[in-house]
Amino acid sequence: MTEHPTSHEGRRPLAARPQERTRPRQQDAAPATAAPAAIPGPAGAPRAPGAAPAVAVTPDPQAAARREGDRLRFVGAATRRIARGIDLDEIVLGLCRASVPTFCDEILIYLRDPLPVGDERPVEPFVLRLRRSDRLRLGEGDADALHDPERLRPPVIDPQADLLPVAELCEVLTGGALGEVLRGVRPVFGDNAAARAALPELLGPGRPAPTGHRVILAPLRGRRRVIGSAVFVRTSGRVPFEANDLLVAAQLATHTALGIDKAVLYGREAYIADELQRTMLPDSLPQPTGVRLASRYLPAAETARVGGDWYDAIPLPGSRVALVVGDVMGHSMTSAAIMGQLRTTAQTLASLDLPPQEVLHHLDEQAQRLGENRMATCMYAVYDPVAHRITVANAGHPPPVLLHLGGRAEVLDVPPNAPIGVGGVDFEAVELDAPAGGTLLLYTDGLVESRLRDVWTGIEQLRERLAATARITGPDHAPPLEALCDDVLDMLGPGDRDDDIALLAARFDGIAPNDVAYWSLEPEDSAPGRARRLARGAMARWEMEHLSDEVELLVSEVVTNAVRYAERPVTLRLLRTDILRCEVGDDSPQLPRQRRARDTDENGRGLFLVNRLTRRWGATRLSSGKVVWFEMETRGQ
């Protein structure tokens, strides 16, 4: 890579370098015994004929040293300000605020559009877009006061008003003047031959551009390629740039370009991490019968949004639902990847309708297959709205809290067991009452544990917070579920966010016994006819005669298919809530599939009718067979 002119390696400090000369060298000047040498006028113009000879002024070494010291202090402060930025806008803003008004009166920053990321091949054509433009806005008569400390007013930075009317976009042509300046990397003054042609190309045709030493065009080169340019401008009321100011501009451009490179890479990694975390967590929760759900997820920090905490709600056969909350050790992308694999495994195991303790056992085996030290905690619960019972198995996770309808908050006594990944341990499940109106809270340890409190202190504070919230709504009304989740998170103090937080709340509505009809049918040819009569009777009791014909037809088709393959009794269950759900179970593991029957076929149209007449339907394989179900709207036709 071409060595940058601002590198300090192998060079003397700026303050120790000889001052750039703008007058003839001493050996070319007249001897000391001769008449005083004339000093060129502005821009090196010779003295006019007949004019009084100018007196040679000896440069002040102390003044030159002070100027060089000021430059070094400015560069140090400016680079520190630029380095504080963590994203693209902060870095660009840092350059603008550091440069205006200390170094220049206006700055224009152009960046490649789009910016290449890392080793990506840049998109063609090479287009520069004006990213930011800041200027020093002075009131009338303030131009002279800018350099008078006694009259200096606080500077006003105006990013909206441009000193130069410039174009928003610029295409860098191959072989053009702007392309040559950018390829050269080094900053140049406006009176440079290449810069005189490059500035109109950058700012736009027909737009006025500063000339001479009042403008510096500095390419912004990142680690591998030029990513933009910066234009520093001084107005006529200010001393023009000096030769050493090119070194200052080079330092600012180098630090800014490298910072932009890192910010773009960081932004890409943060985007990937956010997408990974988002895809690992459910987009929305299901709406199973007899239970209402709400959830929250908070990362450990805004700058590291990935972690190993997850939650899930999985509908199961028989209107049941599996509630899962887990926590993989750490909050890195590796933890998020392991969490995604464990969550997928839990969903697969839930679809097999395994008991909670068996699910944890298989998750433990999966964690060991993923590698060493793949540790995680998990809480797996299955809620049955018909039986009003919940079965819970725990793998080293904080215990759930049950908020009763009357306002009492109870920490459930669930065996803690060992975490997932330990291996060679048995998991124990317990079955508990799930009263209607109660709220079960599953959470990760980030909610109750921090550097300022231990986990059991946090659990007690959570229990008290839930009880206090319930007292506000009264003993006969459960708190709104979404508001309850927000209120729980409000208990966190400023120093309590040491880890990710996953929260899953389930409100147990249950299904009343008079809304459930259940029968067992022998696998005989008369079973479909009996199923039709039972379904018609249930529709009459529930005053839903408008659905009787359709329900009889669909129940007959599904039961007929079950009797054909079953060897044990077939179960038929109807559940009435805001929808009507029918479930037919048998001991055959073969799942039915819909197919298009030909005109000459006598069979194959049952599932076609189910698909056309129902709200939705499905089939779930169980360890002891399968369940075919369908749902219908309960509104009148």
Secondary structure, DSSP 8 states (H G I E B T S, - for coil): ----TT--TTS--GGGS-----S--GGGS--TTS-------GGG----TT----------HHHHHHHHHHHHHHHHHHHHHHHT--SHHHHHHHHHHHHTTTT-SEEEEEEESS---TT----SS-EEEEEEEEEEE--TTHHHHTT-TTT----EE-SSS-SS---SEEE--TTSHHHHHHHH-S-EETTSHHHHHHHHHHH-TT-----GGGEEEEEEE-SSSEEEEEEEE--TTS----TTHHHHHHHHHHHHHHHHHHHHHHHHHHHHHHHHHHHHS-SS----TTEEEEEEEE-SBTTB---SEEEEEEE-GGG-EEEEEEEESSSSHHHHHHHHHHHHHHHHHHHTT--HHHHHHHHHHHHHHH-TT--EEEEEEEEETTTTEEEEEEES----EEE-TTS-EEE--------BTS-S----EEEEE--TT-EEEEE-GGGT-BTTB-HHHHHHHHHHHHHHHHHHH-TTS---HHHHHHHHHTT--TT--SS-EEEEEEEE----GGGEEEEEE-SSTTHHHHHHHHHHHHHHHTT-GGGHHHHHHHHHHHHHHHHHH-SS-EEEEEEESSEEEEEEEES-----------TT-SS--HHHHHHHHSSEEEEEEETTEEEEEEEEE-S--
